[in-house]
Amino acid sequence: MTLVNVSGRWPLVGRDEFLADFQRLLADPSCSGVVIHGAAGVGKSRLAAECAEIAERAGWRIGRAVATEAASSLPLGAIAHLLPVGVDFSDPTAGFTAVAGLLREDGQRPVLLIDDLPLLDAASGLLLLDLVQTETIFLIGTARHGQKLNDAVRDLLSADAIHRTDLNELTIEQVSELLQRTLGGPVARQAAHEFHSASDGNPLFLREMVLGALASGDLENDGEVWDLRPSELLGRGPVGTQHLSELISTRLTATAPQGRLLLEALAVCGELSLSGALTIASTDDLADLEAAGLVRRHTDQRRTSISLVHPLYSEILRARVPYLRRRGILLAQAELIEKHGSRRNSDVLRTASWKLAAGAPVDPDLLIQAASLARHAHDYGKVVSVLDALPPHRHTLTTRLMLGEALREAGRSADAETVLLEAAASANNDHEKLVIVVARSLNLFLVQARTDKALAVIRQAYPDLPDPVMQRALNVLKGYIFAISGRLTEALHLLEDLEDDIADAANPSLWVIGTTIRGGALAMSGRPQDGKAISQKGYEAHKGIPRATHPAFSLIPMIVSLSENGELDEARKVGEQAFSELVSARAPLPRVWIAYHMGRVEWLAGDVASARRWYAESVALARSQRQMMALQPALAGLAAAAAQLGDIPAAEKALTESLEHPHMGVFAGEERLAEAWIKAATGSLTSACEILFEAADAAAATGYVTSQIMVLTDAARLGSARQAAPLLGELAQQCQGPFVQDRAQLAAALAADDAASLLEVAEHFHEYGAHLLAAEAATAAATAWRRKGRPHKVNAAVQAAARSRTYCPDVSTPLLRTAAVDTPLTNREHEIALLAASGMSSKEIADQLLLSARTVDNHLQRVFSKLGVTSRRELGINLAISTPPTAHDN
């Protein structure tokens, strides 16, 4: 387990706007206080303490008190220590006046911080109200929602001079930021979602849950991201510490007996209808629980349901309900639903789930119906648990298919294959045989990365399914596999005769599969605008038909089409939406691929740090779900991002691991970006470009035009613009969209040293959101203008480069490092300079580049002269490279 200290004070996240408002209110003579309202654990006390520290730093005198039930038994008990000594309160009116006079003696109002204002006694409330209204003090207070108030405290909280603020729970984005800042590194989005869901954004609960997960080893760092163990991701959420359990238990048990019974029932069942709740507790009991902030009501059309207000309440309270009582609750509520008739689909699923949890027999027809409903909701774990309870003799091809698909989506591919083979034995007609072929081939291909075996399953089906409609369906399935396994040209040929509309399709499910992947294939072949239109059609159709895979999976081709068309911000929005939907649905298989494609979007955008985080998340998910197909491309992407960020050890580690997994062929050529950028980072630009041109040939041979464009663009950026420019120019004439046109223009402008063209294309890249390319183009333009003696032009280009660099501050590419040199280095000088700065001797450089040591030394002398340096160490500083001390520093 990776050790990290998170037991100290956690940073405040999402409260900047309030703190800015507080400073303004503190300086406002008409304001005499701020009271922070919110639920227990939401961070009121922490925020109030921060406010007091702000006031103290500004020179205010600070007094602090905490109101408690014990202190409230005595008048002024909680705040006595804050009052001037010697005041006689036998006459309260005179005493209050004396307090105000003494507190004003030095001419400055003190700031009083009082936690839990509702627990103050009435005398304290009256005195504080008087001090606030006479502008004697500035009050900072906290108040928990649902607390009972005496009249004096109610008047204090509603005073005109008191500013009220309601503190809400943290959003998922704020939870993610808080976790990252606290743990000191990136946190997997899935883990952030789990923590947010389980804590409901409550900072106190979140803190205890993180501490508990660290202590148990459930929260770990794999070297790239913090993530929860797979058992936590697919089972219950993180529960937290014993301290948190005791805090919540104390609150939940401080209720009337019938109220406690209802809380237990809600914890066991999750949610009850209002009529079901009223069989356990009275209307008054329910009202008391709601007023105490323990339960909430939901209204859906004519039905009102009751649930616990916080997910952790269910976790902790359920663990304390004895088994027999838990069983009795479940059976009683299931019987109640059956007695009144299952009026909604959710009733069927609840009844079956409750009976299974109670260990009671369930009607097989009810189990099958419940499994179908769970499949429709993409609740794969529920499908598996329900169908596992179905007696073997009641299984049919349909139930086995449903079970096999759910096992696949849950990452249990081997179990899925076993179940699907059993289903195949009971297939009686061509349609059933085809359905099994589809399920088996996708399981073998998408999860196990056994492309040859998946294609063999399809190939063996051709003789068994001679009908032309079936043959066409098999072609679609084969085209799907070809499109993402290195045979894009063949895939497009197989998919070109798909019907225009799902209404005309003989097999709607396969039409969705074929149309969706055809959209992605068109985008990858250089037709992103066509791909975008077709991908949208496939996604909309997917939402309208029952399929095991979540519709968000069909957004992947849309992400590819948008990003290749230069619509990077929109691609990012679509990907974030898809990922969030898949997290909510607990669908890990498609989430692996969404994360991978989001990494690719960020790579194109030049936000390499974000690309690295997405690729790392894809790798972590693929490992936990044993999705072998995704590991190679995700690891290769991770390696490339780490290399471009200068983390060579991490890049080499990820690259080595990627080579241990089968190359699936998707985005052919891009898998070599990591090799090239590792070479570039260590100064071997010639070798890097050789790798990229080989990669471009591989991409061209398989039809992945967008990959060819990507690697050729990088070759131009790494010093081979003259060789890459004509190739990119030809591709730009064949492809759709402005993004490829501008990458071709970048290469041509670099080759021609055309400053005006470089600055123009930098502006285009900035508009797309391709900020790293924009920064490089603008920096190169500045160099060209400087060389031509155009200082005003130089300033404009430098400003454009600085604007784009703010979006990618962690990246330092060779083009950015050397483009600002007054007298530019040639490609060969640049390469030798980088190698020398990395610590290599002249002989080592000569051996690597197949030159003589004398030639290397001559190049180095010219480099020293151009850069105005006298040693290799100074050379490293000039090129922003950390140069190790060597014997060659001369």
Salt bridges, closest charged atoms under 4 A:
ASP21 OD1 - ARG24 NH2 3.93
GLU50 OE1 - ARG46 NH1 3.21
GLU53 OE2 - ARG9 NH1 2.95
GLU56 OE1 - ARG64 NH2 3.67
ASP106 OD2 - ARG61 NE 2.99
ASP151 OD1 - ARG154 NH1 2.97
ASP166 OD1 - HIS145 NE2 3.33
ASP166 OD1 - ARG164 NH2 2.94
GLU177 OE2 - ARG181 NH1 3.35
GLU194 OE2 - ARG586 NH1 2.96
ASP218 OD1 - ARG229 NH2 2.38
ASP222 OD2 - ARG623 NH1 3.83
GLU224 OE1 - ARG612 NE 2.83
GLU232 OE1 - ARG236 NH1 3.47
GLU264 OE2 - ARG325 NH1 2.80
GLU271 OE2 - ARG350 NH2 2.46
GLU290 OE2 - ARG297 NE 2.87
ASP300 OD2 - ARG344 NH1 3.08
GLU315 OE1 - ARG318 NH2 3.66
GLU338 OE2 - LYS355 NZ 2.80
ASP347 OD1 - ARG303 NH1 2.89
ASP365 OD1 - ARG394 NH2 2.73
GLU405 OE1 - ARG375 NH2 3.15
GLU409 OE2 - ARG408 NH2 2.89
ASP415 OD2 - ARG412 NE 3.06
GLU417 OE2 - ARG440 NH2 2.69
GLU422 OE1 - ARG400 NE 3.68
GLU490 OE2 - ARG487 NE 2.95
GLU496 OE2 - HIS493 ND1 3.43
ASP497 OD2 - ARG472 NE 3.70
GLU499 OE2 - ARG472 NH1 2.93
ASP530 OD2 - ARG527 NH2 2.98
GLU540 OE1 - LYS543 NZ 3.18
GLU564 OE2 - ARG600 NH1 2.90
GLU564 OE1 - ARG743 NH2 3.49
GLU567 OE1 - LYS532 NZ 3.16
ASP569 OD1 - ARG572 NH1 2.73
GLU602 OE2 - ARG572 NE 2.75
GLU617 OE1 - ARG189 NH1 3.73
ASP647 OD2 - ARG612 NH2 2.90
GLU657 OE1 - ARG623 NH2 2.61
GLU670 OE2 - ARG600 NH2 2.74
GLU671 OE1 - HIS663 NE2 3.78
GLU675 OE2 - ARG672 NE 2.98
GLU694 OE1 - ARG672 NH1 2.67
ASP714 OD1 - ARG717 NH1 2.71
ASP742 OD1 - HIS764 ND1 2.94
ASP753 OD2 - ARG787 NH2 1.89
GLU763 OE1 - ARG803 NH2 2.91
GLU776 OE1 - ARG717 NE 2.57
ASP822 OD1 - ARG786 NE 3.38
GLU829 OE2 - ARG862 NE 3.34
GLU829 OE1 - LYS866 NZ 2.69
GLU831 OE1 - ARG828 NH1 3.30
ASP847 OD2 - LYS843 NZ 3.16
